[in-house]
Amino acid sequence: LFPANSEAREHLKPGSHKDRDSTDHWARKRKLFKESKQWSSAGGSSITSDITEESVSEDTLSTNVTVQDNEDRGFYVETFHSSAWIYQGDDINSGAIGPNLTVRARAVSIRERTVQISKGTGEYPWGFRIQFSKPIVVTEVDTNGAAEEAGLIVGDYVLAVNGIDVTSIPHSEAANLARQGPDILTLTIGSDIARGPNTPRPPCRGYLHKRTQSGLIKGWRKRWFVLTHDSCLYYFKNKRDEGKRQPLSSVKLEGAEVGPDDSLGKPFVFKCRPQFGSRLYSLCATSNQEMKRWCEAMERAVHPITQNHVWVDVTRHNSNMPPLAVKNPDCLGLLNKLDRSKDTWVQHYCILKDACLYLYSGIRSTHAHGGIYLQGYAVREQAYGSKKSTIELKPPSDEFKSFYFCADNSAENKRWILAIKASIKKWRPFHQVLQDYMSLPPEETRM
């Protein structure tokens, strides 16, 4: 293992490499990597929802990096996308986040975007609420309202209204600017890791009856359906097949037509017609409530929010660098990862940074070939097989993947476990953070 401080700093010093041309070599490879690397969008790409189970030697990391080479690699992001998270950095004992919303203690990454909201009807035509603070914070967004359709999310902060800077004026004046403006409200929105939570995309799963008109047996067949965070609907023959067998089929729901269907004379039937292709899926639930649950979940998948959380940008940036170029890691060193399909352990050079574990094929790699978002995970030392001491990363529920790592000895495992626990604690579920914040005496304006 490389020492966490002295040798890492030595590698980062300009001119410390034996071969001065290696910097240009890495730059060329990084450029090729950026052009070919397949990253998951906010919707989550099926290509990058898992990480590779095999190590790539440095000899194979030639400049011929192709899309195909990266199809088996990527970042496991399911737990991050299943809930809304807010980053609190090293200030993990602060409790409520009131101070964090008025004074930015640590601007890890900041991004601005423009949101245009079409004026709706009713008393509150814009469909959101703002909280007094500096800057002004969005504390509520109406479901299916104009603001939600435009991509505004809770935790955004407002920098400008119709081109006028509002960072230093009372929120009531900002509200008046919006009310007196045109029917298209243009907001300049800022987000950083500390303020902008990701928008969760909850999955849906359960048994449904699917109508079939092909094969020897026509009629309704009971199948286990799974709607995932990447807006894909999969179905299996049985519940136990999920995660163990390939799905019988899959449907990309983005842009699809979804809704109740009473044309078949059967109750609780709804349809799904994908955007591409001519196939119509007729599905039947067991109750009206169950049908409504599925239709609402599928409607959200039809119109997914495609705005990346700023943390996705941060991890993308970090993954494009050599491991020792990642600034201020929480932990670094060699770890063996369990490939459960082959029951073998594969060595990786690992960098832990703000609850993301980056995996490299070696210390001289030009980029990470995979990684895991650890938000929501629990970590402990656990025996596994013949190994008395491994690092178990346990997800918040069984629908997500568990991971097992081990270092060279138990002491190293304990060092990693302490670091991983501290790194995960930098994040809190956003509903808890918002509840703490909203318990303060509020001064709000409904828009």
N, C-alpha and C positions, 0 to 999 in steps of 0.2 A: 504493500500500500504506500501511496505517496503521502508524505506529511501534509496536513491540511493547510499549513501556513507558508513555511519557508520555501519549499520546492515549488509550490503553486505560484508564489510571487516571482520566483526565479524564471519560471516559464513565461510569465506575463511581461517581463522586462524587455524593452526594445533591444533587439540585437542579441538576445540571450540564446537564440537557436543556433545550432552549429551551422546550418545551411541557411544563408541569408536569402536564398531564392525560395525558401519554403513558404514565406509569407505570400509571394506572388502565386505560388502553386496553390495554396489554400484559397486565395482569393478567386482564382479561376474555378476551382472546384465548388466553392460556395455559390458562385454565379450560376454554374450549371445546375447545382442543387436547387436553387431558388426557382429556376425556370421549370424544373420538372417535379418538384416536391408537391404531392397532393395533400392539401390540408383540408380538414373538415370545416365547413361553414357553420354558422350558428345552428343550422338545422342538423348538423352532424353528418358526415359522409360515411357511408358503409365501408368505403375503402380504408378510412383512417380511424374507425371506431375501435380497432384492436391494435395490439402491438406485436411486433415480430417475435416469434418463438425461437429464433435461431440467431446465432452471432455471426457477424460478417467480418472476416479477417481484413487487415489493412491492405493485403495484396489485392483483394477484390474491389477495393474502393478506388477504381480507376476513374478517369475523367468521363467515361461513358456511362454517366448516370442517366437512367431513363425512367419514364413513368412506370413501366412494368417493374423495374427494380424496387419501386417504392410502394407498389400496390399492397404488399403484405406488411407495410410499416405504418406508423402513425401514432397518434396519441389516444389513449383510452380516456374519454371525456364524459362518460355516461352519468356518473354521479354529479358532476358539475352541472350538466344540463338538466338534470331531473329536479333540481331545486334552485331557488334564488339565493345567492351568496353575496356577502359584502366583506371586503378586505379591511382589516383593522391593523395590519402590519404588526410591529413589535409591541404596540400598545394594547395588549390583550387583557389587561386587568382594569380597564377604564370603566366597565359597566356600560351605562347609557352612552349614546354617541352624540349627545348634544354638542359638545365642543368640536367633535370631528366634522360636523356639518357647517360650522362657522369658521373654523380655522383648519386649514389643510395641513396636518402635521408632516405628511411625507408624500410628496407628489411622485409616486412611482412611475405613473404613465398617465398622460392626459390627452384626450382626443376631443375635437369639436365636430359637430355635424349640424346640418340644417334640417329642420322638421317643418313641413307645411301642412297646416290643419285646415280643412274645409269647414266653414261654419255650418253647424247643424241647426236644429230647431229647439224650441223650449226655453226654459229659464236659464239653463246652463249649456249654451250651444256648442262650446268647445270640448266639454267632457273631461275636465281634469281639475285638480285642486293644487294650489301652491301654498307653501309654508314660508312665513317670514324667516329669513336668515340671510346671510351674505356669503355666497350668492343665494338666490331664491331657489328653493328645492321643490320638486314635484312630489307630492305625498299621496296622491290618489289619481288613478286613471279609470274612467268609467269603462266597464266591459262593453265591447261592441260599439263604443262611442267613436266620435271623430278623431280624438287624440290617439286612441289605441290603434285605429286604422292607419294613422300617420306614422306610427312607430314610437310615440312618446311612452316612456316607462317610468314607473315609480323609482325615485332615486336620482333621476336626471336633474341637473341644475341649469337654470335659465340665464344665459349670458346677454342675449339681446332679443328685443321684441320689435319685429318689423324694421330691423336694421338699426335700432337705437339701443345703445349699451344700457343695461339695467343692473349692472353688478353693484352699483353703489347707491341705488334709490330704493325707497320703501316698496314693498311688493304691491301695495294698493295703487301706486302710480304705474307700475308695470301692468297691472290689471286694466287700468284705464286706457293705457296705450293700446292694449289688445282690443278692448271694446270699441274704441273710436276708430280703429283701423279698418282695412278692407275685409271682405268675406273670406279671404285666404290669409290665415294668420301664419306668419313666418317667424319661427323661433330659432335662434342659435343656441344649441344645447351643448353643454360640456359634460364629460364623464371621465372619471378616473377609477382606478381599482377601488378606492375607498368609498366612492359615492355611487357608482353606477352598478347596480346588481344585474346579473344576467337574468334574462326572462326564461323561466323554466318551461319545458315542454313535457308535461306529464304523459306517460304512456298509458295505454289502456290494453287490457288483456282479459280473455274469458272465452267461454264456449258460445258459439253462434251456430245456427243451421244455415248452410249454404245451398242454394238451389243449383242443381246441375241438370243440364239437358244433353249431356254427352255420356258415352259409355253404355254399359249394359243396364245399369240401374239408374233410372231417372227419378228425380224427386229432390228431397231435402236431406242433406248429410250433415251430421254434427261434426264440427271442426273446432280446434283451439286456435283462436285468433290473437295476434300480438301486434299492437300499434306501437312503434318505437319512436324515439326522440327525433329521428331523421325523417319523419313523415312517411315512413314505409309501413304498409300493412302486410304482415306475414300470416300464413295459416299452416297448421300442422294437423296430423291425424288425431293426436292425443296431446294432452297437457305435458306428459312426461317426455315428449319428443323435443320440446323447446330446449335449446342449448345442447342437445345430444345428436339430433339429426337435422339434415337440411330441410327447410320448409317445403311444403308441397308447391307453394307458389308465393309470389310477393307482388304487391301493387304499390306504385309510387303515387301518393295521394295529392301531391302538390298540383293545384289546378284542376283537380277532379270535381265531378258533380256528385254531391252527396245529399240525401234527404229521404224522408218517409215515402213509401210506395204502397198505395192501396189498390193498385191495378190487378193484383193477383188474388184478391178476395180473402187474404189471410192476415190476421192481426199481427202487429209488431214487426212488420217487414219494412226494411229500408234498402236503398239501392246505392251503389257506388259505380260511377262510370269514369274510368281514368281519362286524363286529358288526351293521351295517345292510345291509339288502338280502338277497336270497335266493341270490345267485350263489356258486357254489363254484369256486374255482380249483384245478385239479390240475396240479402242476408236477413235472417229472422232471429229476433231476440225472444226472451221468455216473458217479458213484461214491457209495459209502456215506459217505465222508469229505466229499464235496462237499454231499451232502444234509444231513449233520449240521451243516456250517458254516452253511448257509442257515437251517436250523430254529432254531439257537441265536441267530443274528442277528435273525430275525423274532420269536422269543420275547421278546427284549429290547425290541423295538419294540411288542409287544403290551402290555407292562407298563412303560411308560417312567417314568423318575424325573422328576417334574414340579417338583421343587424348583429354583428359580432359583439360580444362583450369585450371590453378593452383588454381583459386578461388574456383572451385568445391572441390578441396582437402581441402582447408581451411574450408569451410562450413561443409564438412563432419566431419572434426576433431572437430570443435566447437559443432556440433550437438550431438556428442557422449559423451559430458560432461554434468554434472548438470548445471543448469542455472547460478548459482553464481560462477562457475568455469571459465566462459568465461571472458577473461581478457579485461579490458578497454572498457566496452560496451558504446555505445552512449546514450542509455536510457534503463531503465528496470522498470518493474512493471506489475500490473494487467490491462488487457484490455478485453473487451467483443467483440467477433467477430460475425458478422451477418451470420447465416446460411440461405441463401436466399431460399433454397428449403423448409425449414420448417418455415421460417419467425420467427426465434427465435435467441436469443443472447446467445452465449456460452462463458464462461469465460476461459481465458488462462493466464498463467504467461508468459510474453514476454520479450525477450532480443533483442535489436536492436544493430547490429554491422556491420559497413561498408556496409550499404544498404541491409542487410539481416535481416529480422524479424523472429526470432526463436520463435516457439510456444511450450510451455510446458503445461502439464496438471496441474502442481502445482509447487510451489517453491522447493519442495523436489524431483522432478522428477530426474531420472538418465540421461535422454537424451531428446532432442527435438523430438516431434512426428510429427512435420511439420514446414513449414516456407514458406516465400515468398522472392524471389529475386526482389528487388525494382528498379533495374536499368531502367530508362526510365519512371518511374511513376511520376505523379504529385500528390501532397497532399494538401488538403484544409479542412477547417471546413465546414460541410454541414448538413442541417437538413435532417432527414430520418424518415418517418413515424411519430410516436408520439414523437420521440426524436428531440429536437431542436438543439442539438449539437452532431455530430458524426465526425469521421475522415474518409474522403473519399480518397481512393487510386485509382486514375484514370490512366489507362494504356495509352500508346501513340496512340493506335488505338483500334477500337472496336473488333478486332479479339482476343484480350486478355481479361482476367478477371478483373473486378473491385472488390475491397474489401472495406468493411465498418467495422470500429472498433469504440468503444466508451469506455471512462474511466468513473469514478464515477461522474465527474463534468466537466464543461466547461474549468476550469482552467487546469485540468489534460490533457484534449484534446489538449489545446493549447501547453502545454509542450511537448507532444508527436509530435505534428505537426512540431514544431520548430526543434526538434531532428531529425525527419525523413527527413525534407528538407535538413538539414546540412549533414546527412548521405548519401543521394542520390547524393549530389553535389561532393562527393569524386570520382565519376566516370564521365568520359566524353566519348562521342562517339568517337571511334578510328579514324574515317575519319577526324574529326575536329582536333584531336591531331596531326595526321600525316600531315595534311595540314599546320598546324602551323610550324611543324618541317621542312617540305620540303621547306618552304618559306625561310629558312636560306640558305646562300651560300653553296651548297653541294660539297662534294668531294666523288665521288662514283666510284665503279667498277662493271661493268656488267659481270656476270659469265656465 
